[in-house]
Amino acid sequence: MREIILFLKTYPLYFGVFLTLIPIGILLSKGRQGGVAYQLLLACLVTKIASDLLMIYYAAKGMNNLWLHNLMVPIRYFLLSGMIYHFLETAHFKKWIRISWPLFLVFIASDIYLSNKQIIFTEEHRYVRYSGVVECVLMLLWILLYFYEIMQSLKIANLLKSPAFLISVAWLLHYAALVFFAPLFYYMYRSKLTLDLGILEIIPDCMEYLAVVIISVGVSFIPSPKYD
Amino acid sequence: MIEQTHIILGMLLGFFAMLLMAGFIIVFILLYQRRQMTQEKKLSEVQREYQRSLLETALESEETERRRMAGELHDDIGVMLSLTKMSVNQLSQKVQAQTVEKEMVDNIKKLLDETMTNVRRISKALVPSTLEQFGLEAAIEDLVSKHAHNPIPKIVFQEPDQPIPRQSPKTELALFRIVQELVNNAIKHAQANRITIELFADAGSITLVVEDDGRGFDAEKMRGSRSAGLGLRNIESRLSVINGKTYYERQNPGTRIQIVVPLVAYAVKN
């Protein structure tokens, strides 16, 4: 057990990166079967894996990679909220998401600007202060709205075999873990505290792996393309 | 030290929040399935009700058509036959006795009488007027008496000890048509020698039993057969409209069919 925890604590990013290849592979095998929503999910996963690899590369070189993290916040938000947008059917829920896009863009731009006095010097880049949390809260809200909609319409015959539902569950867990744990890790990082939290420390990473596994299961339920 | 405690507490709270989130998803799935089942139940109820109303409308239109046919037979063909008979009578008076013509006219008169009797019989069979006026017991008695001149099969009607309260026209008509169908089946298909009809009521239901000593049949097999099971399906369709139930029992020899419908008192308009 101690070895497993040690492995997961030492190589969480690598493990997560390679795990993300599974849903990407499944999505690529499905082609354009699922529609726009799944294309957006594929784009998000590919961007995520690319940014993760780049971040590893920058870290290995001893360079600041936080600008990549900050850049991923709006990209991830637009792709994932776009996916939920295509899952939703209620017109006014969709309208709220459309309204959130320009507002979030303005918000993150000002957050990056206020967090970093010298934006062009990526070496001195710092974490955005609020955008990550706002992204989490907004995404949780859209996912819960989607849950509300499916509960009202009862259109899905089997929730446990619905790709849209399983993917939403996965992102709900991912964002919930982020919103609950990220501030604590950020606080630890800022206060330069070194704590041995044992199994508690790997929970956020485990939640991310779980989310990727659920996404993989979800996308596997997308009907396969028919070749005539 | 205080900071460390706060962080560990925060992590624990986060952990429990994640557990709550997982619980929320499980509850959501269970609730969704429960709502889905309730909705499916409601939907099948609506479909069943719709099927029932369709069936009821079909049976009603069948009865209306029977009434129209009976009316036309009685009022149009019946009157025409009466007028024809009068003319033939007049002709008969003008034809000399003991001639070939007289014999032909008498033959026409005989055929006309027979046709008129048949038209009256068919008209009566189409609309059971006894049922409307005197109720189910009287109508079954009437039906049995019509078969009385045939020695085989012998049809016996065991009247109820207590008179059965009048039911809605829909219920009485359905039960009467079922008796007609069962008696007809016993004669035509089972080739029975004896048919017993029993009718009785208890506190909450009316029971009709039709028993014969014929060849007997397998109700399940009959239901599966497209053509042979038509009569049984008709019976079950009629019963579904009045919330009745059928019980088939194969005997050696023959069949016992028991029909139970809810007893609902109905005030007959005079």
Interface residues (C-beta under 8 A of the other chain):
Chain A: F147 I150 M151 L154 I156 L159 L160 V169 L172 L173 A176 A177 F180 F181 P183 L184 Y187 M188 S191 L193 L195 L197 L200 E201 I203 M207
Chain B: E3 Q4 I7 I8 G10 M11 L12 L13 G14 F15 A17 M18 M21 A22 I25 F28 I29 L31 Y32 Q33 R35 Q36 Q39
